[in-house]
């Protein structure tokens, strides 16, 4: 289990020293050797392990084309998700970080607060801004610090329709009560199949996007208020947390759920009847399983689920910001994104001039359910807060904490150490 909050607290002082010491990796002479400007790009992994095209291959090809067109060299580094934030923190406090990188909402506050990111608004014309469907989502903490590049991947409930049919269930559950009822029927019908899986053993708190936040929001919970105060310790938060704990108590979630770090593969193998997956992961299930999906699991108050709003960022220490902005525009162009969505990760378009080319079953997902999709708020200490909450929830699933203790102790830790 990674210690993000410890690293973040210890590295704050170091960040202030390293933020403005150069651009990317290497000295200025190294960056212009051979008469070519050098620029560094960091991207995460998106391609499935069995994909025909890897992330390295895709971005390597695209960056080679960009380099030829702009007489520059783009160094691409693909960062694994399991040490993503540590890698960025280390890079930012040294000369080894990127000029352009990819960040998710949980990361933004600290980097903006420390002056590490560039407000990119001046590098985009009004016409260019108008073409982006989600440009305004990049306006964070009173600056355009982000260019949304992946706005999508909603977490949806997928179901093996054959296993549901065997249990006498003719439709996918749409709310908490239906979910519990269906799980009990499946467990009785086929004891060798997990009725519902959650990856409580995943090492990264990003799993909260599937296993916690949709239920938290469904109960009417809010993570922070308008002033940025943490508000998870509420009756709504407790209702959601108790509901998830009850799944373990009722045997719907197996005792081994805290050692399970993957739900996709068991679902692909027909070992699980239902799971909440990112929409792009659901499409990797293929034809081996007769699956369908329900976009939302309605809670007592609302029907909401997580949606990504990840963005490209430019680091303030980048020496050639015009070139970096040009690279950001190239990556988010209709041509590159259309190819990315077809070959690497199926997502909806981010610009008006790109045509949707994804799976037909998701064609109306955003138009019909867009108002029910929620991204995470940006506030101080978000990553460390989520990491602490996740670890406490894991302890709850192990029987070491009560739902009340999870919310109370997480809030106390945040207010004392992070806020």
C-alpha positions, 0 to 999 in steps of 0.5 A, spaced: 500 500 500 503 506 497 504 512 502 501 518 498 500 522 504 506 521 507 510 523 501 506 529 499 507 532 506 515 531 506 515 533 499 512 540 500 518 544 502 522 540 496 517 542 491 518 550 492 525 549 490 524 544 484 519 547 481 522 552 476 529 549 475 529 547 468 524 544 463 523 536 462 529 532 463 536 535 461 540 541 460 538 546 455 544 544 451 541 537 451 534 539 449 537 543 443 542 538 441 542 537 433 538 543 432 532 540 435 528 542 440 526 537 445 520 536 449 517 531 454 510 528 455 508 524 460 501 519 459 498 514 463 496 507 461 490 506 457 491 500 452 488 493 455 494 488 456 491 484 450 490 490 446 493 490 438 496 497 439 500 499 446 500 506 449 508 506 447 506 504 440 501 509 439 504 515 442 511 514 439 508 514 432 504 520 433 510 524 437 514 522 431 509 525 426 509 531 430 516 532 431 517 531 424 512 537 422 515 541 428 523 540 427 523 537 434 523 531 438 518 529 443 520 524 449 514 520 451 514 516 457 508 512 459 507 512 467 503 506 470 497 508 474 500 504 481 505 509 482 502 515 478 502 520 483 509 519 486 512 519 479 509 526 478 511 528 485 518 526 484 519 529 477 516 536 479 521 536 485 527 535 480 529 536 473 526 529 470 519 531 470 515 533 463 513 539 460 506 536 458 503 531 462 496 528 464 493 529 470 486 527 474 482 531 478 485 529 485 492 531 483 490 538 481 490 543 487 497 542 490 500 543 483 496 549 482 497 551 489 505 551 489 505 554 482 507 548 478 502 549 472 501 554 467 495 558 465 494 556 458 488 560 456 492 565 452 495 560 448 488 558 445 484 562 440 477 563 441 475 559 435 479 553 438 476 554 445 469 554 442 471 547 438 472 544 445 466 541 448 469 541 455 474 547 455 471 550 461 472 544 465 479 546 465 478 552 469 480 550 476 482 555 482 481 561 477 485 559 472 485 555 465 490 550 468 487 544 464 485 542 457 480 536 458 482 530 454 478 524 457 471 526 459 468 520 459 469 513 462 463 513 466 462 507 471 457 503 469 453 496 472 455 490 467 451 484 468 452 477 465 445 476 462 445 468 462 447 468 469 441 473 471 437 469 467 439 462 470 437 466 477 430 468 474 432 475 473 430 478 467 433 485 468 439 489 470 438 492 477 437 499 477 437 501 485 440 498 491 434 494 493 434 491 486 441 490 487 441 486 493 435 482 491 438 480 485 445 478 488 441 473 493 437 470 488 444 469 484 447 466 490 442 461 491 441 459 484 449 458 483 453 458 489 460 457 485 459 464 482 460 471 485 453 475 485 457 481 485 464 483 485 468 489 488 476 490 488 477 492 495 484 489 494 486 494 489 492 498 492 490 505 489 484 509 491 482 510 484 477 504 486 473 509 490 470 511 483 467 504 482 466 501 489 464 508 493 462 514 490 456 512 486 453 510 492 455 516 496 452 520 491 446 516 491 445 517 498 445 525 497 452 525 500 457 531 498 465 530 499 466 538 500 461 544 501 462 550 497 467 553 502 472 547 501 470 543 508 470 536 508 463 533 509 463 526 508 461 525 515 454 526 514 448 522 515 448 521 507 455 518 508 453 514 513 448 511 509 452 509 503 458 506 508 453 502 512 450 499 505 456 497 502 458 494 509 452 490 509 454 487 502 459 484 506 455 482 512 450 479 508 455 474 504 454 478 497 461 480 497 466 474 499 470 474 505 476 475 500 474 482 497 479 485 501 484 481 497 481 482 490 484 487 486 481 486 479 474 485 477 474 485 470 478 478 469 473 474 473 467 477 470 470 476 463 471 469 465 464 468 467 466 467 475 462 474 477 455 475 475 455 483 476 460 488 477 461 496 476 466 497 471 469 503 467 465 503 460 472 502 456 473 496 460 466 493 459 468 493 452 474 489 453 469 483 455 468 481 448 463 476 446 465 471 450 460 473 455 453 475 454 453 482 457 449 488 458 449 494 462 445 499 467 448 506 467 446 508 474 444 504 480 439 509 484 440 510 491 435 513 496 436 520 494 439 520 487 442 516 481 449 518 480 456 515 478 463 517 477 465 520 470 473 522 468 475 529 467 482 528 466 486 533 462 493 535 459 497 540 463 503 544 462 508 545 467 511 552 469 518 550 468 517 548 461 522 553 457 518 553 450 511 554 452 508 555 445 511 549 443 508 545 449 501 548 447 502 546 440 503 539 442 497 539 447 493 542 441 495 536 436 494 531 442 487 533 442 485 534 435 480 530 432 485 526 427 489 524 433 483 523 438 479 519 433 485 514 432 486 514 440 478 512 441 478 507 435 485 503 437 487 504 444 481 507 449 474 508 446 471 514 449 466 520 447 469 525 442 472 532 446 471 536 440 466 538 436 469 536 429 470 529 431 465 524 430 463 519 435 465 512 432 465 508 439 460 502 440 453 503 438 450 501 445 454 507 448 452 512 443 447 515 447 450 514 454 452 521 455 446 525 451 441 521 455 445 520 462 450 526 462 446 530 467 447 524 472 455 523 471 459 527 476 467 528 477 471 529 483 471 536 486 478 540 486 480 541 494 486 541 498 489 535 500 484 531 495 489 525 494 491 524 501 484 524 503 482 519 498 487 515 500 486 515 507 478 514 506 480 508 502 485 505 507 479 506 512 474 503 508 478 497 507 479 496 514 472 496 515 471 491 510 476 487 514 472 488 520 477 492 524 473 499 523 465 501 524 462 505 518 461 511 523 469 510 525 471 510 518 467 517 517 469 520 523 477 518 523 478 520 516 475 527 517 479 528 523 485 526 520 483 531 514 482 537 518 488 536 523 493 534 517 491 536 511 486 542 511 
